[in-house]
Amino acid sequence: MRNIFIKLLLCSLLALSFAAPDQASAQQSKKRQAQIPMLSQLSQISPNQLQVTYDQPVDQTKGTTPGNYWIQSTTEVTPTGIATLGKNDSVNNGNALTADKVMIQPVANNAQSFMLTFKQDIPKGMSYKMIICYVTQPGEPPYTGANGSAVFVGQ
């Protein structure tokens, strides 16, 4: 009887040792998802400026990197105006915004809002979708996913 109890105890401990890493990994994954900054507001401030606001502070370098932002036309197959993507295109590193199209600066040093100033005006009445990827909190490791998107119409 004692041997059976010891064997059951060892089996239970062995099973727990396999389950614990999975639980820890799942908890870390949930924590990491909670730490990913997401787009919370997008506003057109002037004829050539958009203000992006995140739900939490972001790494300033990542927040001001044009390659982390895309503008997709929601109506045209070939991108025009400020768009870098046509309506059927997918995001990739080759079709992100670039420094020759936009300058991005933090707003009021709060690390949550950034001003995108385009070299050209945003066409009035044109519908676009802003897509943001790869932005993290300050000091966090690289992130390869999305930070949200929002549709807007040029004003």
N, C-alpha and C positions, 0 to 999 in steps of 0.2 A: 504494500500500500504506500509505503514511504517512497519507494522508487517511482511509482506512478506519479505521485505528487511532485517530485523533483523534476521528472520529465515534462510534466505539464507546465511547471514554473519556467523551465528553460525554454520551452516552445513559446510561451507567452512573451518572455523577454526578447527572444529572437524576432518574433513578429513585430513587437514594438520598435525594435531597432531599425527595421525596414520601413515602418510607417512614419517614424519621427522625421527623417530627412524629407520625405514627401510633404509632410505638414509644414515643416519649416520653409521649404521651397515655395509652397503655395502662399504662406503668410508673407514671405518676402516679395513675391510677385504682386500680391494685393497692395502691399505697402508701396511698391515701386509705381504701380498704376495710380495710386492716390497722389504721388509726388509729381506726376507729369503735368506741367502747366498746360492749360487749355485756353483757347481763344474765348473770351467772354463778351467782347464788344468790338465792333468795327464801325467807324464813322468817317464820312468824308468831311474834312475840315475846311478845305479850300478847293479851287478847281484842279489842283494837282497834288493834293495831300490826303492821305488816309491815316487815321489813328487806330492802332491796334492795341487792345487792352487784354491782358491775360488774367486768369483767376488767382494768380499767385506770382511772386517775384520770379524772374527768370535770369539766367546767366546773360549778362549784358552783351558779351561777344556773340552769343548765339542769337540773341534778340535783334542784333543789328547786322546780321549777315544776310545779304540779299539772297544767297543760295538756299535759304531756309523758307523762302516764300515763293508762291506761284500765283499768277492771276490767269484764270481760265475764262474764256468767252463762253457764255451760256447759249449763244445763238449762232455763232459763226464757226465753220469748220476750220478755217485758217485764221490764226490769231491776228487781230489788228488792234490799234490803239495801244493800251497798256498791257494787253494780254500776252502771255507767253505760251499759252495752251489754247488749242481749238477746242470746241465743245466735245469732241470724241477722243481727245488726247489723254494720255496718262502721265502722271508726274514722274519725272526722272531728273537726274542732275543736270542734264543738258538743256532742259527747258525751264529752269528756275529763273527768277529775276536776277539781274546782274548789276554791278555798280555803275555801268554806263547807262542804265535805265532808271535807277532809283538810288536815293541816299536814305539811310535809316538811322535815326537818332533817338535816344531815350527822351522821354518827356518828364521833366521835373525830377530827374534822378530817382524815381520811385521803383525802378526795375520791373514795373508791371505794364507800363504804357510806352509805345514807340510810335514815332511819326515817320511815315514813308512819304518822301517827297519825290515825285516822279519828274523826269526831265521834260515831260509833255503833259498837257492837261488830260484829265480823265474825260473821255467823250460823253457828253450829256445824253441821257436816255439809253445808253448801252448797258446791258446786264452782264455782270462779271461775278465770278466766284473766287474769293481769296482762299488759298489752301496753305496751311503752315505745317511744317514737319521739322523734326530733329531738335527742337528747343527744349532745354532742361532747366531745372532750378540751378542756382549758383553752386558750383562745386560738385555737381552730380556727374556720374559717368555718361558717356555718349548714349543717345536714344535714337532708334532708327524708325520710329513710328510717327503718326500724325498728332498734331496739336489742335486740330479742329479746322473748320472752314465756315465761311459765311458768304451768302449771295448779297450783292449790292448793285444799285443802278446809279450810274454817273449823274451827278447833279450840276 
